Amino acid sequence: MSVFFKIILLVILILMSIFLSMSEISLASARKMKLQIMIEEGDENAEKVLKVQETSGNFFTAIQIGINAIAILGGIIGDNIAGPWVTSFIGKWIPGLADKAPAIGSVISFLIITGMFIEFADLIPKRLAMVAPETIAVHIIKPMMILICILRPLIFIFNGTATFVFKIFKVPLTRNDIITYDDIFAVVDAGAEAGVVQRKEHHLIENIFELDTRWVSSIMTTRDEIVYLTLEEGEESIKEKIANYPHSKFLVCQNEIDTVLGYVDSKDILPRILKGEMSGLHDIQEICNPSLLIIPNTLTLSEALDRFNEARDDFAIILNEYGHVVGLVTLNDVVNTLMGDIVYQDQDEQQIISRGEGSWLMDGVTPIEDVKKVLDIEKFPEEDTYETIAGFMMYMLKSIPKKAAMVDFENYTFEVVDVDNFKVDQLLVTKKEENEEAEDIGNINLE
């Protein structure tokens, strides 16, 4: 066989290896979501790619059979192909190595052929396939399916043996294509870094998934902050509450907050005040709406949203397991959690106020999820046992926090700056300097 003919055969083998290498990477890397989009756009080949991926063992076996066969043929054809030229060159220019020239020629010939296959038949096509796996996969799928049909008997033997080994060691035979929250977050984070997803869109997507993990009590108006009316309440007291707390709805209770009867709309009260119908406010129960939505504190925000939708209401009372009112939540609270940012535009509503580089003033009732976002803390210790930053302080201190009590966690110092009747009103969170000792993490100061 002439050298020229050997070179032609080697080029053909390299081209075949290029096809197999690109097929291997593109079919393995093609993403199901993108293929589904291509199918919806009418690409029939994308559907064939999905079917081949479902039986990945077949195409992997076919590719490995082809690649190994080509490697063996390449070794046979390229054996010592450059040997005569190297031997002649050494004999002419390096006479001292003439006796070793055949061995040197054989080694150089092996390195040349191996390098060509590594570079042109393996590395370059695989890197190219990684750039656009779906596009390449839909173009090579038809010849790949033909190759699978041709090699079916060998595939049956080799793939069957591999399947048997997998079953012995209880290894899954197919990859898991189930998309998890983490997968979606990873895609969104990558989109945000690339500039495809805007910052507000990024926060919105994160908030959507938080609806299934955050308890409704994390955004409620707490029991002691609820403004309610009682049956014995006088007209002047009702007017004062409406003036000082301009809510759209007010709870109506028998005598205290746990004896809830219903609620009244401000729009039903205000006309009576404007018209001077004093007797209308004397018996508030006449305009009280008893169809009040009551939900347990064990619901997530997503479940609470479903309850609002079912009841066609935007106002709900939250009870605990003992039947006591623990808080109040509105549809607007859920929407603000979904659509809003950590820090509200209204300064009066801010729960987290940045005081400069590495310092924040926080309300004690700030949900722990919001604190995690602002401070970029992945997880607080036993965070399922409390809902607010005040709860975190109580957990860490193992006591009712007092003014000036401090907790060091991660790279932050949490200090109680105001306590109102045993309730943590405000905390100062300060980021530690980088040169401070990491040993301080978890340190607690009760003074």
Sequence and secondary structure as in RCSB ss.txt:
>XXXX:A:sequence
MSVFFKIILLVILILMSIFLSMSEISLASARKMKLQIMIEEGDENAEKVLKVQETSGNFFTAIQIGINAIAILGG
IIGDNIAGPWVTSFIGKWIPGLADKAPAIGSVISFLIITGMFIEFADLIPKRLAMVAPETIAVHIIKPMMILICI
LRPLIFIFNGTATFVFKIFKVPLTRNDIITYDDIFAVVDAGAEAGVVQRKEHHLIENIFELDTRWVSSIMTTRDE
IVYLTLEEGEESIKEKIANYPHSKFLVCQNEIDTVLGYVDSKDILPRILKGEMSGLHDIQEICNPSLLIIPNTLT
LSEALDRFNEARDDFAIILNEYGHVVGLVTLNDVVNTLMGDIVYQDQDEQQIISRGEGSWLMDGVTPIEDVKKVL
DIEKFPEEDTYETIAGFMMYMLKSIPKKAAMVDFENYTFEVVDVDNFKVDQLLVTKKEENEEAEDIGNINLE
>XXXX:A:secstr
  HHHHHHHHHHHHHHHHHHHHHHHHHHH  HHHHHHHHHTT HHHHHHHHHHHTHHHHHHHHHHHHHHHHHHHH
HHTTTTTHHHHHHHHHHH GGGGGGHHHHHHHHHHHHHHHHHHIIIIIHHHHHHHHSHHHHHHHHHHHHHHHHHH
THHHHHHHHHHHHHHHHHTT  SS      HHHHHHHHHHHHHHTSS HHHHHHHHHHHHTTTSBGGGSSEEGGG
  EEETT  HHHHHHHHHHS  SEEEEESSSTTSEEEEEEHHHHHHHHHTT HHHHHSGGGG B   EEEETT B
HHHHHHHHHHHT SEEEEE TTS EEEEEEHHHHHHHHH  SS SSGGG SEEE STTEEEEETT BHHHHHHHH
T S  TTGGG SBHHHHHHHHHTS   TT EEEETTEEEEEEEEETTEEEEEEEEE  TTS GGGTT EE  
